[in-house]
Amino acid sequence: MSTLIRVFSRLKYSLLSVIIAVIVVAFAAWLPNLHLITKSLSSQTLTLWEKGNLITSLLGSLRTNFTTWSLFATISIAILTGIQSSLVVYYLKQSFRAKKEVGISFVGISLSMLGVGCASCGSVVLTTLIGVSSTATILSILPFMGQEFGIIGIGAILVAISLLIQKINQPSTCKVRRAK
């Protein structure tokens, strides 16, 4: 806990964490509407104000399209991703030796992104990667309809945060071998 206080008592790490969390939440809200967003932004008939209004109004889909669980998972993933990212930046600034902790962080964040989705389309990222019909088939086989990805992702990020905190607390020293 003291490591988190030490890192997040610095404004730049707290701010980085919040910015990344907001980006992840916006990503989750906007990804199902990516086609609408790209068409609107490239439209010459909409004003800049209307384009901005459309993009910000799509954030409302978090309340309407997400179930309670998927909203909880999305917000949890966003917060944990922000925390993890700030810890990684802090760790890299303290020690240039990035090892398995950074790799586990990436895996955890990637897995958790598969669990981000709304009630109408399930896993948004999975749908984008393999298509709607394939995703629907895969999600229908799973007992919790794809919510497993969010649970696994949250768990992986928590493990990665724990490992990274341990690594931050270890002093950067070289192991000395004894001569035989």
C-alpha positions, 0 to 999 in steps of 0.5 A: 500500500505504501508503494501505491501512496508513494507513486500516486502522491506524485501528481503526474502519475495520478493524472496519467492514471486518470487519463488512461482510465478515461481513454479506456472507458471512451474506447469501450463506449466508442468501439461499437460505434466506430463506423458511425464515428468515422463516417461522421468525422469525415462528413462535410455536412456536419459542423465541428460542434455537431461532430463533437456533440455526437462523439460525447453523446456516444459516451451515454451508451455506457448507461444504455447498452451495458449491463450492470456487470459489463459496466462494472467490469469496464470501469474496473478494467479502466481503473486498473489499466490506469493504475498499472500503466502509471506503475509501469512508467514509474518502474521504468523511470526507476529502473531500465530493466523491464522484465516479466512484470511489464509482459504480464501487464500487457497480457492482463490488459489485452485479456481484459480488453476482450471482456469489454463490451455492451449488452447488445454486442458482447465483447466489442474487441472480440467482435472487431477481431473475428467478426460478429457471427464467429464471436456470437458462436464463441460467446454462446458456448461460454457459460457467462457469455464472454464475461469470463474475459473481463474476470480473467483480465481483471485478475491478470491485471491485479496479479501484474500490479502485485508483481510490479509493486514487489519489483518496485520495492526491491532495490536495484542490485546485482546478485553477487556470486561466491567463488568456489 
